[in-house]
Amino acid sequence: ALRILEDESVEGGLLDISLGGTLSTPVAARLQEMDRPFVFLTAMADLAILPEEYRGAVIIQKPVVEADLHRALKEAGL
């Protein structure tokens, strides 16, 4: 994802918080540096794993309901 952000123009991101135990926060940080919005997706009930600086981010719980996705994307500015 970080390589894509370097090579492609993106409007924003839809990021799973944890993929295989690896957090997507480096991708979120890069999107912030680029002044691009993002939304986190997660199936985790406990978001304590998320660093403090991202606890105010727009987050959608999985499984995703279409109406929630539309609301979150709008809230994030996507």
mmCIF file of the C-alpha atoms, coordinates in Angstrom:
data_MODEL
# 
_entry.id   MODEL 
# 
loop_
_atom_site.group_PDB 
_atom_site.id 
_atom_site.type_symbol 
_atom_site.label_atom_id 
_atom_site.label_alt_id 
_atom_site.label_comp_id 
_atom_site.label_asym_id 
_atom_site.label_entity_id 
_atom_site.label_seq_id 
_atom_site.pdbx_PDB_ins_code 
_atom_site.Cartn_x 
_atom_site.Cartn_y 
_atom_site.Cartn_z 
_atom_site.occupancy 
_atom_site.B_iso_or_equiv 
_atom_site.pdbx_formal_charge 
_atom_site.auth_seq_id 
_atom_site.auth_comp_id 
_atom_site.auth_asym_id 
_atom_site.auth_atom_id 
_atom_site.pdbx_PDB_model_num 
ATOM 1  C CA . ALA A 1 1  ? 0.000   0.000   0.000  1.00 0.00 ? 1  ALA A CA 1 
ATOM 2  C CA . LEU A 1 2  ? 2.822   2.415   0.792  1.00 0.00 ? 2  LEU A CA 1 
ATOM 3  C CA . ARG A 1 3  ? 4.406   1.742   -2.584 1.00 0.00 ? 3  ARG A CA 1 
ATOM 4  C CA . ILE A 1 4  ? 1.078   2.420   -4.295 1.00 0.00 ? 4  ILE A CA 1 
ATOM 5  C CA . LEU A 1 5  ? 0.811   5.742   -2.462 1.00 0.00 ? 5  LEU A CA 1 
ATOM 6  C CA . GLU A 1 6  ? 4.210   6.707   -3.845 1.00 0.00 ? 6  GLU A CA 1 
ATOM 7  C CA . ASP A 1 7  ? 3.379   5.688   -7.413 1.00 0.00 ? 7  ASP A CA 1 
ATOM 8  C CA . GLU A 1 8  ? -0.307  6.516   -7.803 1.00 0.00 ? 8  GLU A CA 1 
ATOM 9  C CA . SER A 1 9  ? -2.619  9.440   -7.177 1.00 0.00 ? 9  SER A CA 1 
ATOM 10 C CA . VAL A 1 10 ? -5.282  8.485   -4.640 1.00 0.00 ? 10 VAL A CA 1 
ATOM 11 C CA . GLU A 1 11 ? -8.301  10.311  -3.236 1.00 0.00 ? 11 GLU A CA 1 
ATOM 12 C CA . GLY A 1 12 ? -8.108  8.547   0.128  1.00 0.00 ? 12 GLY A CA 1 
ATOM 13 C CA . GLY A 1 13 ? -8.126  5.139   1.713  1.00 0.00 ? 13 GLY A CA 1 
ATOM 14 C CA . LEU A 1 14 ? -10.288 2.423   3.180  1.00 0.00 ? 14 LEU A CA 1 
ATOM 15 C CA . LEU A 1 15 ? -7.953  0.602   5.585  1.00 0.00 ? 15 LEU A CA 1 
ATOM 16 C CA . ASP A 1 16 ? -8.408  -2.563  7.614  1.00 0.00 ? 16 ASP A CA 1 
ATOM 17 C CA . ILE A 1 17 ? -6.849  -1.732  10.997 1.00 0.00 ? 17 ILE A CA 1 
ATOM 18 C CA . SER A 1 18 ? -5.058  -5.061  11.307 1.00 0.00 ? 18 SER A CA 1 
ATOM 19 C CA . LEU A 1 19 ? -4.130  -7.460  8.527  1.00 0.00 ? 19 LEU A CA 1 
ATOM 20 C CA . GLY A 1 20 ? -2.470  -10.635 9.751  1.00 0.00 ? 20 GLY A CA 1 
ATOM 21 C CA . GLY A 1 21 ? -1.505  -8.873  12.975 1.00 0.00 ? 21 GLY A CA 1 
ATOM 22 C CA . THR A 1 22 ? 0.149   -5.940  11.175 1.00 0.00 ? 22 THR A CA 1 
ATOM 23 C CA . LEU A 1 23 ? -1.402  -2.531  11.751 1.00 0.00 ? 23 LEU A CA 1 
ATOM 24 C CA . SER A 1 24 ? -2.225  -0.314  8.790  1.00 0.00 ? 24 SER A CA 1 
ATOM 25 C CA . THR A 1 25 ? -1.257  2.825   10.714 1.00 0.00 ? 25 THR A CA 1 
ATOM 26 C CA . PRO A 1 26 ? 1.845   3.490   8.551  1.00 0.00 ? 26 PRO A CA 1 
ATOM 27 C CA . VAL A 1 27 ? -0.505  3.756   5.572  1.00 0.00 ? 27 VAL A CA 1 
ATOM 28 C CA . ALA A 1 28 ? -2.831  6.027   7.553  1.00 0.00 ? 28 ALA A CA 1 
ATOM 29 C CA . ALA A 1 29 ? 0.152   8.212   8.516  1.00 0.00 ? 29 ALA A CA 1 
ATOM 30 C CA . ARG A 1 30 ? 1.222   8.531   4.891  1.00 0.00 ? 30 ARG A CA 1 
ATOM 31 C CA . LEU A 1 31 ? -2.315  9.439   3.839  1.00 0.00 ? 31 LEU A CA 1 
ATOM 32 C CA . GLN A 1 32 ? -2.345  12.122  6.536  1.00 0.00 ? 32 GLN A CA 1 
ATOM 33 C CA . GLU A 1 33 ? 0.979   13.471  5.251  1.00 0.00 ? 33 GLU A CA 1 
ATOM 34 C CA . MET A 1 34 ? -0.580  13.633  1.783  1.00 0.00 ? 34 MET A CA 1 
ATOM 35 C CA . ASP A 1 35 ? -3.661  15.383  3.244  1.00 0.00 ? 35 ASP A CA 1 
ATOM 36 C CA . ARG A 1 36 ? -5.878  12.517  2.101  1.00 0.00 ? 36 ARG A CA 1 
ATOM 37 C CA . PRO A 1 37 ? -8.787  11.185  4.159  1.00 0.00 ? 37 PRO A CA 1 
ATOM 38 C CA . PHE A 1 38 ? -9.176  7.577   5.236  1.00 0.00 ? 38 PHE A CA 1 
ATOM 39 C CA . VAL A 1 39 ? -11.602 5.272   7.015  1.00 0.00 ? 39 VAL A CA 1 
ATOM 40 C CA . PHE A 1 40 ? -10.586 2.327   9.168  1.00 0.00 ? 40 PHE A CA 1 
ATOM 41 C CA . LEU A 1 41 ? -12.450 -0.986  8.982  1.00 0.00 ? 41 LEU A CA 1 
ATOM 42 C CA . THR A 1 42 ? -12.235 -3.544  11.752 1.00 0.00 ? 42 THR A CA 1 
ATOM 43 C CA . ALA A 1 43 ? -13.823 -6.648  13.206 1.00 0.00 ? 43 ALA A CA 1 
ATOM 44 C CA . MET A 1 44 ? -12.093 -6.027  16.555 1.00 0.00 ? 44 MET A CA 1 
ATOM 45 C CA . ALA A 1 45 ? -14.293 -5.202  19.511 1.00 0.00 ? 45 ALA A CA 1 
ATOM 46 C CA . ASP A 1 46 ? -11.400 -3.765  21.535 1.00 0.00 ? 46 ASP A CA 1 
ATOM 47 C CA . LEU A 1 47 ? -9.703  -0.891  19.745 1.00 0.00 ? 47 LEU A CA 1 
ATOM 48 C CA . ALA A 1 48 ? -6.983  -0.516  22.387 1.00 0.00 ? 48 ALA A CA 1 
ATOM 49 C CA . ILE A 1 49 ? -4.541  -1.854  19.777 1.00 0.00 ? 49 ILE A CA 1 
ATOM 50 C CA . LEU A 1 50 ? -5.031  1.358   17.801 1.00 0.00 ? 50 LEU A CA 1 
ATOM 51 C CA . PRO A 1 51 ? -2.461  4.049   18.672 1.00 0.00 ? 51 PRO A CA 1 
ATOM 52 C CA . GLU A 1 52 ? -3.906  7.054   20.523 1.00 0.00 ? 52 GLU A CA 1 
ATOM 53 C CA . GLU A 1 53 ? -3.452  9.442   17.575 1.00 0.00 ? 53 GLU A CA 1 
ATOM 54 C CA . TYR A 1 54 ? -5.909  7.384   15.492 1.00 0.00 ? 54 TYR A CA 1 
ATOM 55 C CA . ARG A 1 55 ? -8.648  6.861   18.078 1.00 0.00 ? 55 ARG A CA 1 
ATOM 56 C CA . GLY A 1 56 ? -10.601 9.816   16.681 1.00 0.00 ? 56 GLY A CA 1 
ATOM 57 C CA . ALA A 1 57 ? -10.513 8.452   13.130 1.00 0.00 ? 57 ALA A CA 1 
ATOM 58 C CA . VAL A 1 58 ? -13.633 7.341   11.317 1.00 0.00 ? 58 VAL A CA 1 
ATOM 59 C CA . ILE A 1 59 ? -14.029 3.613   12.053 1.00 0.00 ? 59 ILE A CA 1 
ATOM 60 C CA . ILE A 1 60 ? -16.541 1.105   10.676 1.00 0.00 ? 60 ILE A CA 1 
ATOM 61 C CA . GLN A 1 61 ? -17.161 -2.248  12.316 1.00 0.00 ? 61 GLN A CA 1 
ATOM 62 C CA . LYS A 1 62 ? -17.213 -5.362  10.113 1.00 0.00 ? 62 LYS A CA 1 
ATOM 63 C CA . PRO A 1 63 ? -19.261 -6.868  8.711  1.00 0.00 ? 63 PRO A CA 1 
ATOM 64 C CA . VAL A 1 64 ? -19.894 -3.636  6.863  1.00 0.00 ? 64 VAL A CA 1 
ATOM 65 C CA . VAL A 1 65 ? -23.426 -2.454  6.218  1.00 0.00 ? 65 VAL A CA 1 
ATOM 66 C CA . GLU A 1 66 ? -23.701 -0.391  3.035  1.00 0.00 ? 66 GLU A CA 1 
ATOM 67 C CA . ALA A 1 67 ? -25.434 2.526   4.779  1.00 0.00 ? 67 ALA A CA 1 
ATOM 68 C CA . ASP A 1 68 ? -22.648 2.650   7.402  1.00 0.00 ? 68 ASP A CA 1 
ATOM 69 C CA . LEU A 1 69 ? -20.021 2.649   4.672  1.00 0.00 ? 69 LEU A CA 1 
ATOM 70 C CA . HIS A 1 70 ? -21.688 5.583   2.883  1.00 0.00 ? 70 HIS A CA 1 
ATOM 71 C CA . ARG A 1 71 ? -21.976 7.500   6.156  1.00 0.00 ? 71 ARG A CA 1 
ATOM 72 C CA . ALA A 1 72 ? -18.331 6.868   7.089  1.00 0.00 ? 72 ALA A CA 1 
ATOM 73 C CA . LEU A 1 73 ? -17.000 7.831   3.663  1.00 0.00 ? 73 LEU A CA 1 
ATOM 74 C CA . LYS A 1 74 ? -18.997 11.061  3.774  1.00 0.00 ? 74 LYS A CA 1 
ATOM 75 C CA . GLU A 1 75 ? -17.845 11.762  7.335  1.00 0.00 ? 75 GLU A CA 1 
ATOM 76 C CA . ALA A 1 76 ? -14.215 11.262  6.296  1.00 0.00 ? 76 ALA A CA 1 
ATOM 77 C CA . GLY A 1 77 ? -14.609 13.496  3.261  1.00 0.00 ? 77 GLY A CA 1 
ATOM 78 C CA . LEU A 1 78 ? -14.408 10.820  0.598  1.00 0.00 ? 78 LEU A CA 1 
# 
